[in-house]
Amino acid sequence: MIKEFKCTICGQAMDQKYLPMKNWNIDGLLCGKCYSKKIFEHYPGKHVRVNTSD
């Protein structure tokens, strides 16, 4: 049986799961959209994604 994970905030099914940071006080997993939204709420400014696979 495959368990389908749902985002704690929006309730949407997730392909990729993200753990919230402890200081966010969120119990459960987040989807990418909600995780990004929380990042911007708690850490305002410009966020640049870095590819570390090189």
DRENDREN-528229 format. One line per 4 residues: their letters; for each residue x, y, z of C-alpha. Coordinates in Angstrom, 2 decimals, decimal comma. Example, Ala and Ser with C-alpha at 12.3 -4.5 7.8 and 13.67 -1.06 7.14 Angstrom:
REM residues 2
AS = 12,30:-4,50:7,80 ~ 13,67:-1,06:7,14 $
//
This chain:
REM residues 54
MIKE = 0,00:0,00:0,00 ~ 1,38:3,41:-1,01 ~ 0,69:6,17:1,50 ~ -0,24:9,52:-0,01 $
FKCT = 1,17:12,47:1,92 ~ -0,76:15,71:2,13 ~ 0,54:19,18:2,96 ~ -0,19:20,25:6,52 $
ICGQ = -1,07:23,79:5,40 ~ -2,97:23,46:2,10 ~ -3,96:19,77:2,17 ~ -2,75:19,07:-1,38 $
AMDQ = -1,10:15,74:-2,24 ~ 2,69:15,99:-2,42 ~ 5,30:14,46:-4,71 ~ 8,16:16,17:-2,85 $
KYLP = 7,97:16,55:0,95 ~ 9,58:19,33:2,98 ~ 10,14:19,48:6,73 ~ 9,25:22,81:8,33 $
MKNW = 11,89:24,54:10,42 ~ 11,47:24,07:14,17 ~ 10,92:27,77:14,87 ~ 7,87:27,76:12,54 $
NIDG = 5,94:25,61:15,06 ~ 4,30:23,52:12,32 ~ 3,70:19,83:13,00 ~ 3,75:17,86:9,74 $
LLCG = 5,11:18,00:6,20 ~ 4,81:20,83:3,68 ~ 4,53:20,91:-0,10 ~ 7,07:22,98:-2,04 $
KCYS = 4,69:25,89:-2,56 ~ 3,83:26,22:1,14 ~ 7,47:25,71:2,17 ~ 8,58:28,52:-0,15 $
KKIF = 5,81:30,75:1,17 ~ 6,97:30,15:4,77 ~ 10,60:30,83:3,82 ~ 9,59:34,25:2,47 $
EHYP = 7,45:34,99:5,57 ~ 10,23:34,19:8,03 ~ 13,24:35,23:5,96 ~ 12,27:38,20:3,78 $
GKHV = 14,53:39,32:0,97 ~ 15,96:37,80:-2,17 ~ 16,43:34,03:-2,16 ~ 18,67:32,48:-4,79 $
RVNT = 18,62:28,72:-5,31 ~ 22,08:27,24:-5,68 ~ 22,91:24,10:-7,63 ~ 25,46:22,21:-5,50 $
SD = 25,67:19,17:-7,77 ~ 28,71:20,50:-9,67 $
//
